[in-house]
Structure formats: structure tokens, C-alpha cells
């Protein structure tokens, strides 16, 4: 079987058989069979293009297209179909199957086409559809964040900088922070899609085709928005893979940060979140343990996707124009990127749907540790004290409170007045958690009203 396929592809120039070890090494069919469907669909479109240009007779074209449809059906329904033939790659597999079915007519399909423009077309078609699916999956994860935020509208927690308690925030505000990151990711995928959605077919091996194929018509049939403008570039361009891997890497970076927050907040030390049993694991040794494996894997898999991005960049950086076999190495990186990002988005959505909040602990943490110190400085600044001076003064008040093991709002009015005569009884209102949150009313802030408005607008944007 191997021989038959090889002869079909380049028999004339060759006399001897390929070394079996090399043949195996050269093969991509083990993984590029994933392009089977798009390869057949692109072949059908190419066939129509040849027919419209009178390169193929209506009869040959009809035979070829009907055989390709049969092949597609077989491939969809019978996994063993792929293993009956030791093809080099998916393109030679489909062609061999075609020749098997319709003989000489099948041998005409490769007219005006090379595997070089064929594989570029397949990859773009495949990736375009995966991007659409991924965009949807991404939307699902955003929805999980929104649902979680809406179910806990009044929940508060400490916000951190340097992982030190900084200022109180709404839990929903935290959710919406990740929502925004994923919104940019979604936008990035959509923008990348435009550059993916360009048809290389018609570039042939590298120089362009000499047949009167209407490339625009082929593009239209396959749903491409444009045709490539330069054949050398079209067969050797994998920018779209790199760009996609870049967008995917940012998604993974965001998921990984979310994972880290969840892991941290689920520790006994923080005690803000508890993962429900559905998404946690135990320890084979320590009976008390509940481990956040789900989120740890997401964090870990980020490294894997960044690796694919680097691999693709390294793969392409030294390649002379135009096609080089090195480029066969693009596929596993691309496929695994898609699979990994998709799985991580889904699992993250599931984790978000299975988080229980310990609101009491979150609220306690948001009100202990001088998270309202900035409020006191703002209070004094509003009463006319230069902010720098207020900052310094509040620093000293915090020192006193630490000494007495009290919060700022537990100091007496008399104690506070020692720091500034501007301090009056209304200071305690200003230092309350509710006021602290409510003052952050500007766009982007964490006041209840602002966050409620953002939740509504986020729903619409979804
Ligand atoms: N399997 C090859 C790849 O993935 C298809 C293109 C082969 N072209 C060639 N001239 N050998 O890149």
C-alpha cells in the first residue's frame, strides 16, 4: 500500500523504495488526519474551480466530487478507514482513496495544485472553524464568571497589591476583572480570524497556477474573505498559526492567573473559597486533604501552550522561501494549542460554577488589617489637608492602632483628634466598609452601583 501511494505522488523520478525508517519519520498522517474533513472539502472546491475553468470535464468533475463525498462519509463513520492505508499524509491519503474509487479521473484532481497550497488551505480552514468554536467556549467561561458575580452581588473581599491587604473590593468586581481579560481575548481571536481567513489555493507549489481557476469563486465556496496576494508568501506563511498561538497564550495566561487566585483563596490560610467535591481531589495518604487539581492543571498547562508559541516561532525563524518540510512540525503544536485552551476554558467554567464562598471570612478579611487607612487620608484631604500630609498622619495613626491591637475605626474620637483637629464624629461613617466601597463610584470602580451597572453591561456584551 505504501508503494502505491508513493508512486501516485512522485513515482516518475524515483526507482528505489524509501527506507522504511525514513518513510515513518517523514509521515504526518498519524496527526494530520485531523485535517481530513477540511482537506476533502477544499478538494471539492478545487474540483469545481477546475471544472469552471474547463480544465476538467463536467463528467470527470462529477465523478471526482461524488467520490470525495463518499470518502468523506466513510471517514466520518469508520475510524478503521484511516488505518487501512499507510499514507504519508492526509493529502496523499485522500488522493489515493480517490484514485482507488474513480481511477484516472481521480488522477486529474491535483492539476494546478500542490500539497503546499493544499496544506496551507486546510490549516486555515480548520483553524477558522476551531476559532469559532473557541470563541463560543470563551463566551461560556465569561458567562460562568458573570453568573458567579451575580449570585454574590454583595460579597466583599480584600483587594491585594504585593499580596498584602490593600483596599476592600466587591467579589463581583474581582469576577469582572477576569471577565474583561477574557473579553479582550475574544476580541483578539476575532481579529486573528480575519488574517486566518485568506485562501492560499491557486498558489500551487510556490509560483502560482497556470490554470484558469477562478480563485475568488473557490474562496467564496470555502467561505474565505480574501485570496492570498503572493504565491511565495501564501505557501510559506504560518503567521496565522503564530498569531493564534499568541492569542491562545494570553488566554492561558489569564486562566492561569485566575487559577492561582482560586488556589490561593481556597487555602486554609485565606479560607475565602471552597471547591465543591465535583472539582477537587483528595490525597491517597492524607485523609483531610482537598486539593485544587483542576486549577493547578490549568496553571500548569499554560506553560505547555507558551511552549507551542515558542516552538512555532523557532520553527519559522530561519526558513528560506518558500515551503520547507520543517513546516510539517506546525501541526501538532497548533492542534495541541487548540485542545489545551478549549479544555482549560471548559474546566475553568466548571470550577467557577462549583465555588462556594465563605462570605463571613471574606468580609472579616476585608475589614481587618487597616484596609480603610486610605479612606482616612481621603477624609482629611477632602477637609483641606494636603494628601501627602494626610498620608503621613494616617501612617502614624496606623502605628498607634497596631500598638493597641485595634482597627483604625476602633480608636476613640479623642485619640483620632490627637492626629488632626479636622477629624470629627463623621469620620467613623467614612471608615465604614460600606462607605469605603461606595466612594469608588467612577467608571471602573468597585462601588455597588458601579459594579451593578457593569454587570448589566457585561450581560449585554455577552
Ligand atoms: N505533510 C506536509 C505538511 O504538513 C504537506 C505538504 C507537503 N509538501 C511537500 N512539498 N512535501 O507540511
Boltz pocket constraint, residues with backbone or C-beta under 6 A from the ligand:
constraints:
  - pocket:
      binder: B
      contacts: [[A, 26], [A, 28], [A, 32], [A, 88], [A, 89], [A, 115], [A, 116], [A, 119], [A, 323], [A, 324], [A, 325], [A, 327], [A, 328], [A, 329]]
      max_distance: 6.0
